[in-house]
Amino acid sequence: MARRARRLEQQGRRSATRWLAWAAALAPGFGSVHRELVAARRRAGDDRLGAVTLARGLARRFEQSADAWVTLGDALVAAFRPDEALVAYERALMIEERSDAALAAGHLYGRAGDYATAGARYARAYAAGGGPDALRANAHALEKAGDHDAARRAIELWEQETGNHWAAD
């Protein structure tokens, strides 16, 4: 259904959005069609607040879906609402350990200057499969938080995992 919607989007965004809305209404669980619907709403005339409203409704409908909460968090970030986005990402993490939600939360905590919490979220992201990017972000956050020993351990682990030498950014 999502492929058909993408094809229709090239022909006309309105018909694609209608198709996605119909498919989303029929879907028993949260999936790619819902993410596509939120993205289509955001692209339609740059309707970021409309995308947030839609994503909120989907998060309420699928309240036990971490994907729904991450989608809401992404829509809120796009609408320049980082505090609300952080709540959505944290809700996703309460449901399921996800590297994307933990990385996004870490970025938002870092932007807010809470580097210790950002480091903790990056560590969760790494534990959830976030790979070397999560380790690198963790090391930077720990350094900014003043925990130089922990930052050094994160750098060493990053170097072991990547086989590269750490070059300060």
C-alpha positions in Angstrom: 0.0 0.0 0.0 2.8 2.4 0.8 4.4 1.8 -2.7 1.1 2.6 -4.3 0.8 5.7 -2.2 4.3 6.9 -3.3 3.3 6.4 -6.9 0.1 8.3 -6.4 2.0 11.1 -4.6 3.9 11.7 -7.8 0.6 12.1 -9.6 -1.0 14.2 -7.0 -0.4 14.7 -3.3 -4.0 14.9 -2.4 -4.9 11.5 -3.8 -1.8 10.0 -2.1 -2.8 11.5 1.2 -6.3 10.1 0.8 -4.9 6.7 -0.1 -2.6 6.7 2.9 -5.4 7.9 5.2 -7.6 5.1 4.0 -4.9 2.5 4.4 -4.0 3.8 7.9 -7.6 3.6 9.0 -7.7 -0.1 8.0 -4.4 -1.0 9.4 -4.7 -3.0 12.7 -1.3 -2.0 14.0 1.1 0.9 13.6 3.3 0.6 10.6 5.0 2.2 7.7 1.7 3.5 6.2 1.2 5.6 9.3 4.7 7.0 9.2 4.2 7.9 5.5 0.9 9.6 6.3 2.5 11.8 8.9 5.4 12.6 6.5 2.9 13.4 3.7 1.0 15.7 5.9 4.2 17.5 6.9 5.2 17.9 3.2 1.7 19.1 2.1 2.2 22.8 2.2 4.8 22.4 5.0 2.0 21.6 7.4 4.1 20.7 10.5 1.4 21.4 13.0 -1.1 19.2 11.0 1.5 16.4 11.1 1.8 16.8 14.9 -2.0 16.6 15.3 -2.1 13.5 13.1 0.9 11.9 14.9 -0.7 12.7 18.3 -3.9 10.9 17.2 -1.9 7.9 16.1 0.0 7.8 19.3 -3.3 7.8 21.2 -4.7 5.1 19.0 -1.5 2.9 19.2 -0.4 3.9 22.7 1.6 0.7 23.2 3.6 1.2 19.9 7.0 2.6 20.4 7.0 3.4 16.6 4.0 5.6 17.1 5.7 7.6 19.8 8.9 7.9 17.8 6.9 9.2 14.9 5.2 11.7 17.2 8.6 12.8 18.5 10.0 13.3 15.0 6.9 15.4 14.1 7.3 17.5 17.2 11.0 18.1 16.4 10.1 19.2 12.9 7.5 21.6 14.4 10.2 23.1 16.7 8.7 21.6 19.9 11.7 19.9 21.5 10.3 19.6 25.0 7.2 17.8 23.8 9.3 15.7 21.5 11.5 14.6 24.5 8.4 13.4 26.3 7.4 11.3 23.2 10.8 9.8 22.9 11.0 8.9 26.6 7.5 7.3 26.2 8.8 5.2 23.4 11.8 4.2 25.5 9.4 3.1 28.3 7.7 0.8 25.9 10.8 -0.6 24.1 14.6 0.0 24.2 15.2 1.6 20.8 18.4 3.2 19.6 16.6 5.8 17.4 14.5 7.0 20.3 17.5 7.1 22.7 19.7 8.9 20.1 17.0 11.5 19.5 16.4 12.0 23.2 20.2 12.3 23.7 20.4 15.0 21.0 17.6 17.0 22.6 19.0 16.7 26.2 22.4 17.8 24.7 20.8 20.8 23.0 19.2 21.7 26.4 22.6 21.6 28.1 21.8 18.5 30.2 24.9 16.6 29.1 24.8 13.9 31.8 21.3 12.8 30.8 22.3 13.1 27.1 25.3 10.7 27.9 22.9 8.3 29.6 20.6 8.3 26.6 23.5 7.7 24.2 24.7 4.8 26.3 21.1 3.4 26.1 21.2 3.9 22.3 24.5 2.0 22.1 23.1 -0.8 24.3 20.1 -1.0 22.0 22.3 -1.4 18.9 23.1 2.2 18.0 26.7 1.3 17.1 29.7 3.6 17.0 27.6 6.8 16.4 26.0 6.3 19.8 29.4 5.8 21.4 30.8 8.9 19.8 27.9 11.0 20.9 28.2 9.4 24.4 31.9 10.4 24.6 31.2 14.0 23.6 28.3 14.3 26.1 30.3 12.8 28.9 33.2 15.1 28.2 30.9 18.1 28.2 29.3 16.9 31.5 32.8 16.8 33.0 33.1 13.0 33.4 36.4 12.7 31.7 37.2 9.1 32.8 33.9 7.8 31.4 34.4 9.8 28.2 37.9 8.2 27.8 36.4 4.7 28.3 33.7 5.5 25.7 36.4 6.7 23.3 38.5 3.6 23.8 35.4 1.4 23.2 34.7 3.5 20.0 38.3 3.0 18.8 38.0 -0.8 19.5 34.7 -1.1 17.7 35.7 1.0 14.6 39.4 0.3 14.4 39.9 4.0 13.9 41.9 6.5 16.0 39.8 9.1 17.8 40.1 12.6 16.3 38.5 15.3 18.4 35.8 17.2 16.5 
